Amino acid sequence: MLLALDVGNTNITIGVFKRKEIIEVFRITTKLPRTSDEFGILISNLLKEKGLDEGEVKAAIIGSVVPNIMHSLSSGLIKYFDVKPIIVGPGIKTGINLGRFNPREVGADRIVDLVAGYEIYGGPALVIDYGTATTYDIVTENGVFLAGVIAPGIRTSANVLYRDAARLPEIEILKPKTILANSTIDSMQAGLYYGVVGETKYMVQKMKEETGFDNMKVIATGGLGNMIAQTVDEIDYYDPTLTLKGLQIIYEKQ
């Protein structure tokens, strides 16, 4: 089995692959400090809870945007699974040409998403990842990373409203029944949801216009991506495990 770990600012998503097929997905929080033993034991217990044999884990690959947990996480995998993880970064074969981008500046999550979008759906493609930040990245038909945009994520925007506006409450992010809100919570939900819907529609339209890629496929991923994809007709595919699939594809390329 292969463990594919997508380390984001909010969660670590762990995909378990068997013969290139994803058979299980787990999520643990990123911000809670953990030792290598805690990481190893936690991941081992999650596998056992799903009836998976930790002894079958033969490899691991990590894509991370959180450098300060990498030592503990990697050490935990080495200690408890006897595998040295591949780390997505400069020098790793991905099949994507970063073009003008500095490899040391591009987040591993964006590269992995582009790999999956290109390999699974073909290019040109626009991959949108609704995470802590919302990223819009374009890969050409020849596998070149052409351009990208980074915007605040929907949950990040909600947290800023709650934290910085004294009278606004912390809310659950939902698709509202109508944009014509008549309460504070409804107003916040409408603003957040339809704000991202409008942003997405404009970004897709503008990127197609400026690239000339009228036939560009639009693929969305990320925890809140499905909610947006239900309303935005410009999104062609929603793939909740796109990043994990990208990690598995990169592993195979090594």
C-alpha positions as CSV (number, residue, x, y, z in Angstrom):
1,M,0.0,0.0,0.0
2,L,1.0,3.6,-0.6
3,L,0.3,6.4,1.9
4,A,-0.2,9.8,0.1
5,L,-0.2,12.7,2.6
6,D,-1.5,16.1,1.6
7,V,-0.3,18.5,4.3
8,G,-2.4,21.7,4.2
9,N,-2.6,24.6,6.6
10,T,-5.8,23.3,8.2
11,N,-5.8,19.5,7.7
12,I,-3.5,16.7,6.7
13,T,-5.4,14.5,4.3
14,I,-4.1,10.9,4.0
15,G,-5.0,8.7,1.1
16,V,-4.4,5.0,1.1
17,F,-3.7,3.5,-2.3
18,K,-3.7,-0.2,-3.3
19,R,-2.7,-1.0,-6.9
20,K,-3.1,2.6,-7.9
21,E,-6.7,2.7,-6.5
22,I,-7.6,4.9,-3.6
23,I,-9.2,2.7,-0.9
24,E,-9.5,5.0,2.1
25,V,-9.1,8.6,3.1
26,F,-8.4,10.1,6.5
27,R,-8.1,13.7,7.8
28,I,-6.3,14.9,10.9
29,T,-5.7,18.5,12.0
30,T,-2.4,20.2,11.0
31,K,-2.2,22.9,13.7
32,L,-2.0,20.6,16.7
33,P,1.7,20.1,17.6
34,R,2.7,16.4,17.4
35,T,5.8,14.4,18.0
36,S,7.0,11.7,15.6
37,D,5.6,9.0,17.9
38,E,2.2,10.8,18.0
39,F,2.1,11.0,14.2
40,G,3.1,7.3,13.8
41,I,0.7,6.0,16.4
42,L,-2.2,8.1,15.1
43,I,-1.8,7.1,11.5
44,S,-1.3,3.4,12.5
45,N,-4.5,3.5,14.6
46,L,-6.5,5.1,11.8
47,L,-5.5,2.3,9.5
48,K,-6.4,-0.4,12.1
49,E,-9.8,1.2,12.6
50,K,-10.6,0.7,8.9
51,G,-9.3,-2.9,9.0
52,L,-6.1,-2.2,7.1
53,D,-2.8,-3.9,7.8
54,E,-0.1,-1.3,8.6
55,G,2.4,-4.0,7.6
56,E,1.2,-3.7,4.0
57,V,2.4,0.0,3.8
58,K,5.4,-0.1,1.5
59,A,5.8,3.5,0.5
60,A,4.8,7.1,1.3
61,I,4.8,10.4,-0.5
62,I,4.1,13.8,1.1
63,G,3.1,17.1,-0.5
64,S,3.3,19.9,2.2
65,V,2.8,23.6,2.5
66,V,3.7,23.5,6.3
67,P,7.4,23.0,6.7
68,N,7.6,23.1,10.5
69,I,5.8,19.7,10.9
70,M,7.8,17.8,8.2
71,H,10.5,16.5,10.5
72,S,8.1,14.9,13.0
73,L,5.8,13.6,10.3
74,S,8.6,12.1,8.2
75,S,10.2,10.6,11.3
76,G,6.9,9.1,12.4
77,L,6.5,7.3,9.0
78,I,10.1,6.0,9.1
79,K,9.8,4.8,12.7
80,Y,6.4,3.2,12.6
81,F,6.1,2.0,9.0
82,D,9.8,1.6,8.0
83,V,9.3,3.8,4.9
84,K,11.2,6.9,4.0
85,P,8.7,9.2,2.4
86,I,9.2,11.0,-1.0
87,I,8.8,14.7,-0.5
88,V,7.3,16.7,-3.3
89,G,9.7,19.6,-4.1
90,P,12.5,20.8,-6.4
91,G,14.2,17.9,-8.2
92,I,11.2,15.6,-8.1
93,K,9.9,14.3,-11.4
94,T,6.3,15.6,-11.9
95,G,5.8,15.8,-15.7
96,I,4.9,19.4,-15.3
97,N,7.1,22.2,-16.7
98,L,7.0,25.1,-14.3
99,G,7.8,27.6,-17.0
100,R,8.6,31.0,-15.5
101,F,7.7,29.9,-12.0
102,N,10.5,29.5,-9.4
103,P,10.2,25.9,-8.2
104,R,11.1,27.0,-4.6
105,E,8.2,29.4,-4.5
106,V,5.4,27.3,-5.8
107,G,3.4,25.4,-3.2
108,A,3.6,21.6,-3.4
109,D,-0.2,21.4,-3.4
110,R,-0.5,23.5,-6.5
111,I,2.1,21.4,-8.4
112,V,0.3,18.2,-7.3
113,D,-3.1,19.5,-8.4
114,L,-1.7,20.5,-11.8
115,V,-0.2,17.0,-12.2
116,A,-3.5,15.3,-11.5
117,G,-5.5,17.8,-13.6
118,Y,-3.2,17.3,-16.6
119,E,-2.7,13.6,-16.3
120,I,-6.4,12.7,-15.7
121,Y,-8.3,15.3,-17.6
122,G,-5.8,16.6,-20.1
123,G,-4.7,20.1,-21.0
124,P,-5.3,22.9,-21.3
125,A,-6.9,22.9,-17.9
126,L,-7.7,25.3,-15.1
127,V,-7.5,23.6,-11.6
128,I,-9.3,25.4,-8.8
129,D,-8.5,24.3,-5.2
130,Y,-10.8,25.6,-2.5
131,G,-8.6,25.3,0.6
132,T,-7.3,27.7,3.2
133,A,-6.5,29.8,0.1
134,T,-8.3,29.4,-3.2
135,T,-5.9,28.8,-6.1
136,Y,-6.6,29.1,-9.8
137,D,-3.8,27.4,-11.8
138,I,-3.5,26.9,-15.6
139,V,-1.6,24.1,-17.3
140,T,-1.3,24.1,-21.1
141,E,-1.9,21.2,-23.5
142,N,1.9,20.6,-23.4
143,G,2.1,20.4,-19.6
144,V,3.4,23.9,-18.9
145,F,2.3,25.7,-15.8
146,L,1.2,29.0,-17.5
147,A,-0.2,31.2,-14.8
148,G,-1.9,31.1,-11.4
149,V,-4.0,33.2,-9.0
150,I,-4.1,33.0,-5.2
151,A,-7.2,34.3,-3.4
152,P,-8.4,34.1,0.2
153,G,-10.2,30.8,0.9
154,I,-13.9,30.9,1.9
155,R,-13.3,29.6,5.4
156,T,-10.4,32.0,5.8
157,S,-12.6,34.9,4.9
158,A,-15.3,33.7,7.4
159,N,-12.7,33.5,10.2
160,V,-11.5,37.1,9.4
161,L,-15.1,38.4,9.7
162,Y,-15.6,36.6,13.0
163,R,-12.2,37.7,14.4
164,D,-12.0,41.3,13.3
165,A,-15.7,42.4,13.3
166,A,-16.7,42.7,17.0
167,R,-20.5,42.0,16.5
168,L,-20.3,39.3,13.8
169,P,-20.6,35.7,15.0
170,E,-18.7,32.6,14.0
171,I,-20.9,30.8,11.5
172,E,-21.2,27.5,9.6
173,I,-20.4,27.9,5.9
174,L,-23.5,26.8,4.0
175,K,-25.2,27.5,0.6
176,P,-28.0,29.9,1.5
177,K,-31.5,29.4,0.2
178,T,-31.5,32.9,-1.3
179,I,-29.1,35.8,-1.6
180,L,-31.9,38.0,-0.2
181,A,-30.8,37.6,3.4
182,N,-32.7,38.9,6.4
183,S,-30.6,38.0,9.3
184,T,-26.9,38.6,10.3
185,I,-26.0,34.9,9.9
186,D,-27.9,34.6,6.6
187,S,-26.2,37.8,5.4
188,M,-22.7,36.4,6.2
189,Q,-23.4,33.1,4.5
190,A,-24.8,34.8,1.4
191,G,-21.8,37.1,1.2
192,L,-19.3,34.3,1.6
193,Y,-21.0,31.8,-0.7
194,Y,-22.1,34.1,-3.5
195,G,-18.9,36.1,-3.2
196,V,-16.9,33.0,-4.1
197,V,-19.4,32.0,-6.8
198,G,-19.0,35.4,-8.4
199,E,-15.2,35.3,-8.0
200,T,-15.0,31.9,-9.6
201,K,-17.2,32.8,-12.6
202,Y,-15.2,35.9,-13.3
203,M,-11.8,34.2,-12.8
204,V,-12.7,31.4,-15.2
205,Q,-14.1,33.9,-17.8
206,K,-11.1,36.2,-17.6
207,M,-8.6,33.4,-17.7
208,K,-10.2,31.9,-20.8
209,E,-10.4,35.3,-22.4
210,E,-6.7,36.2,-21.8
211,T,-5.3,32.8,-22.7
212,G,-7.5,32.2,-25.6
213,F,-8.1,28.6,-24.3
214,D,-11.9,28.5,-24.9
215,N,-11.9,24.7,-24.6
216,M,-10.0,24.8,-21.3
217,K,-11.3,22.2,-18.9
218,V,-12.1,23.5,-15.4
219,I,-11.5,21.1,-12.5
220,A,-12.4,21.9,-8.9
221,T,-11.2,20.3,-5.7
222,G,-11.0,21.0,-2.0
223,G,-13.4,20.5,0.9
224,L,-15.8,23.3,0.0
225,G,-15.4,22.9,-3.8
226,N,-18.4,20.7,-4.2
227,M,-20.7,23.3,-2.7
228,I,-19.4,25.9,-5.2
229,A,-19.4,23.5,-8.2
230,Q,-23.1,22.9,-7.7
231,T,-23.8,26.5,-8.6
232,V,-21.0,27.4,-11.0
233,D,-21.7,26.0,-14.5
234,E,-18.2,27.0,-15.6
235,I,-16.8,24.1,-13.5
236,D,-16.7,21.0,-15.6
237,Y,-15.5,18.5,-13.0
238,Y,-15.4,18.3,-9.2
239,D,-12.8,15.8,-7.9
240,P,-12.5,15.7,-4.1
241,T,-9.4,13.4,-4.2
242,L,-7.6,15.2,-7.0
243,T,-4.6,16.1,-4.8
244,L,-4.2,12.6,-3.5
245,K,-4.4,11.2,-7.0
246,G,-1.7,13.7,-8.0
247,L,0.6,12.5,-5.3
248,Q,0.1,8.9,-6.4
249,I,0.9,9.8,-10.0
250,I,4.1,11.6,-8.9
251,Y,5.1,8.6,-6.9
252,E,4.8,6.4,-10.0
253,K,7.0,8.8,-11.9
254,Q,9.9,8.4,-9.6
